[in-house]
Amino acid sequence: MTQPSVELHATDADVLYRTDGHLAYITLNRPDRGNAFSPEMKRLLEAAWTEVKRDKQIRCVIVTGAGDRHFCTGADVDRVASAGHVAAGNGPMSEEIRVSPHQNRVWKPVIAAVNGLVNGGGLHFVVDADIIVAAEHAVFMDTHTSVGMVGAVENIGLAKRLPLGQALRMTLQGRNYRLSARRAYELGMVDEVVAAGALMSTAESIAHDIASNSPEAVSLSKQAIWGALETGYRDAQEYGWALLRMHWAHPDSAEGPRALADKRPPNWQT
């Protein structure tokens, strides 16, 4: 197990970061506060995503929350109440919000292992994850409008992963509506629902499968699919075709078929 070069090694930090082989683990670590955001947590999250991008050994990331009650409950209400507003600047989103993989331009696969309640800003990790595994007791909700705030950034992500009416219901009913893990699975937002005790082992099994594939091919494939959400169908396919052709020059493009023919594990380039 390796230690990152950034300040993420403390066992009592608001964000825990560790690696094991080709996997990185990011744990939101404020269980006594519902794993709600703090200024330190936000700083450490940006540092963690920077480390994920820097470390060529990392091929997949698992994000989860400490404890078994909360994944992440968004803004810390006590901090907001004392300050009178959410602790964010007035600049562009790319400068002010840097907690999720997409907000940090991470193109390595990310699995959200949802271990409990997700609320408000905690939805950043869910809507921007590539694969979502949830414990059967997990619940999703958004209370922005109930506390006089606009549900926008995370909620737009919800509208990409849920039917429009369901995204609007979560947003507009606020604290009065909770989406269960099972219902989220039925609607397609959650990819797998498991018993709480099987949450991490399931996420790790998926992560190991991903890590066994060509890192470059996986990254470009992720970019192609997410890019399709931002463009029309024809433009998305042209972009995907360009990424595919670009990969032809990469050693993995030849190594994969060669390893298959030789009946041996591939030796991917990092």
RARA-V203429 format. One line per field, one symbol per residue. burial: + if it has 16 or more other ideal C-beta (glycine too) atoms within 10 Angstrom, else -. A space follows every 50 residues. Layout:
burial = ???
This chain:
burial = ---+-+-+----+++++++--+++++++++--++++++--++-+++++++ ++--+--++++++++++--+++++++--++-----+----------++++ ++++-++++++++++++++++++++++++++++++-++++++++++--+- +-+++-+++-++---++-+++--+--+-+++--++---+++-++----++ -+++-++--++-++++++++++-+-----------+--++--+---+--+ -+-------------+-+--
